[in-house]
Amino acid sequence: MCRIFAGQEPASYEGQTRSIRLNGHSTSIRLEAAFWAMLEEIAASQGMSVARFASTLHDEVLELHGEVSNFASLLRCTCLVYATELRERPACAGAAEPARPAAGGPPRRIPALVAAE
């Protein structure tokens, strides 16, 4: 097996607990550093802070499903959906290439998704 998985920087999978406000209520969420970094990219691509993005996502899931049983897992899966969309999106002429991992580390920059109209 290649070392892309084993060669990850330990800091990228170190757990971090952050306190955020979900629609006015304080809560703590524990995710790995790589997921926090990707959530920051996703939120920025939507013109939001991570807290605002998380609140909006929480509201939308409540509307669709009536409850959010494991919000930390939902956030991780949101990152996977985002990464999958980037991988499957057809390349556009003149579009910037996604950043490549540096020596087994996570990508440095992830381009923003553009909502289809």
N, C-alpha and C positions, 0 to 999 in steps of 0.2 A: 504494500500500500504506500502511496506517496506520502510525503511529510506535510502536505498542506493541512491536514487535520491535526496531527500530533505537534506540528511546529507552530501552532497558534501561540501568541503571547499570552501568558497566564492572566495578565490584566484584562484581556478581552472577555474572559469568562468568569471573572471575579464578580461575585454578587454585590449589588449596590442597592441600598434602600433609600428611596426618595419619598419625601412628603409632598403631596400635591393636593390641590383642592379640586374635587369633582363636584361641579355645580354647587359650590359654596360649602361643601363638607370636606373637612380635612381627612386624608387617609394616607397610609404608607403603602408603597408598592415596592417589592423586591424583585429586581431583574438583573440579569448579567449585563456588564458594561456594554457589550456589543449591541444588545437590544436597546439600551438607552440611547446609544449613538444613532442607531437606525431610526428610532422614534423621533429623535430631534430632526433628522433629515426629512422624514415623512411630514412632520408638523410644519417645518419650514416650507416644504413644497406646497403646503396648503395655506401658507400665510398665517400660521397659528403658532402659539407656544405649545409645548408638550402638554401642559395642563388643559389648555383649551381644546386641543385635539382629543385628549383622553376623555374630557367631558362630553364632547360632541359624539364620539364613538360610543360611550356609555349610554347616552340618550338614545341613539339610533338602535342599539341592541335591545334596550328596554322596549322601545316601540315595536320592534320586529318580533321579539321573543318573550317579552314580559318579565324577564329576569336576566341577570348576568351572574352565572354560577361561579366562574373563576376568572376574574378580570385580568390577573397577571398572565394567565395562559392565553386569554384573548389577545392581549398586547403582543405576546410572542408570535402568535399565529398571524396577527396583522403584519408583523415584520416579514414573515414567510410569504404571505400573499404579495406584499410589496416587492420583495426580491424576485418572486416568480414572474410577476408582471414585467419587471425590468428585463428579465432573461427572455421572455417570450415576445416582447414588443419588437416588431420589425425595425431594423435600422433605417434611419432616414438619411437621405443625402445631406451632408454637411452637419449632421448632428454630432455632438461630442460623444466620444466613446466612453462607456462607463469606466471608472477607475479600476485598475487591476489590483488584486491583493499584493501587498509588499512582503516578500519573503515569509509567506505563511500567515500573514496578519489579515485582518478584515479590510475591505475596500476603504480607501481614504475618503472618497466622495461618492455619493449615489445621486445620479441625476433625478430631478423631480419628475413625477408622473404628471401628465397633462390630461385632465378629464375630457373625455370625448363629448362633443356637443351633438 
